[in-house]
Amino acid sequence: MIQGSEVVHVNGRHAYIYYPDGIGRSKITMTRIERTLGTRGTARNWNTVLRVAGLVDD
């Protein structure tokens, strides 16, 4: 188990991770996530998610 200040919420195939101390200091890396799950993944920061959602809503 990794202990830190990160908050992880999983909903189906989606995981939402909050990095209050910054992603650069976290032990929860994309490499570790992909190895643990045995699959490739992608990540977006919340500002990008909101921008894309705004494009879809228009």
The 8 nearest C-alpha neighbors of each residue, nearest first, counted from 0:
[[1, 2, 3, 27, 26, 35, 31, 5],
 [2, 0, 3, 26, 27, 5, 25, 4],
 [3, 1, 0, 4, 5, 26, 27, 25],
 [2, 4, 5, 1, 25, 26, 6, 27],
 [3, 5, 6, 19, 2, 18, 20, 17],
 [6, 4, 18, 17, 3, 19, 7, 16],
 [5, 7, 17, 16, 4, 8, 18, 15],
 [8, 6, 16, 15, 17, 5, 9, 14],
 [7, 9, 15, 14, 16, 10, 6, 13],
 [10, 8, 14, 13, 15, 11, 7, 12],
 [9, 11, 13, 12, 14, 8, 15, 7],
 [12, 10, 13, 9, 14, 8, 15, 7],
 [11, 13, 10, 14, 9, 15, 40, 36],
 [14, 12, 10, 11, 9, 15, 8, 40],
 [15, 13, 9, 8, 10, 16, 12, 7],
 [14, 16, 8, 7, 9, 13, 17, 10],
 [15, 17, 7, 6, 14, 18, 8, 5],
 [16, 18, 6, 5, 19, 7, 15, 4],
 [17, 19, 5, 21, 20, 22, 16, 6],
 [20, 18, 21, 17, 5, 4, 22, 6],
 [21, 19, 18, 24, 22, 4, 25, 5],
 [22, 20, 18, 23, 19, 24, 25, 17],
 [21, 23, 25, 24, 18, 20, 28, 27],
 [22, 24, 21, 25, 20, 26, 28, 18],
 [25, 23, 22, 21, 20, 26, 18, 27],
 [26, 24, 22, 27, 23, 28, 21, 18],
 [25, 27, 28, 24, 1, 3, 31, 22],
 [28, 26, 25, 31, 29, 32, 1, 22],
 [27, 29, 31, 30, 26, 32, 25, 22],
 [30, 28, 32, 31, 33, 27, 40, 41],
 [31, 29, 33, 28, 32, 34, 27, 35],
 [30, 32, 34, 28, 29, 33, 35, 27],
 [31, 33, 29, 35, 30, 34, 36, 28],
 [34, 32, 30, 36, 38, 39, 35, 31],
 [35, 33, 37, 31, 32, 36, 30, 38],
 [34, 36, 32, 33, 37, 31, 38, 30],
 [37, 35, 33, 38, 34, 32, 39, 31],
 [38, 36, 34, 33, 35, 39, 32, 40],
 [39, 37, 33, 36, 40, 34, 35, 32],
 [40, 38, 33, 37, 41, 36, 34, 32],
 [41, 39, 33, 38, 42, 29, 32, 30],
 [40, 42, 43, 39, 29, 33, 13, 32],
 [41, 43, 44, 40, 29, 15, 14, 45],
 [44, 42, 47, 45, 48, 41, 46, 15],
 [43, 45, 47, 46, 48, 42, 49, 16],
 [44, 46, 48, 47, 49, 43, 50, 17],
 [47, 45, 49, 48, 44, 50, 43, 51],
 [48, 46, 50, 45, 49, 44, 51, 43],
 [47, 49, 45, 51, 46, 50, 52, 44],
 [48, 50, 52, 46, 47, 51, 53, 45],
 [51, 49, 47, 53, 52, 48, 46, 54],
 [50, 52, 54, 48, 53, 49, 47, 55],
 [53, 51, 49, 55, 54, 50, 48, 56],
 [52, 54, 50, 56, 51, 55, 49, 57],
 [55, 53, 51, 52, 57, 56, 50, 49],
 [54, 56, 52, 53, 57, 51, 50, 49],
 [55, 57, 53, 54, 52, 51, 50, 49],
 [56, 54, 55, 53, 52, 51, 50, 49]]
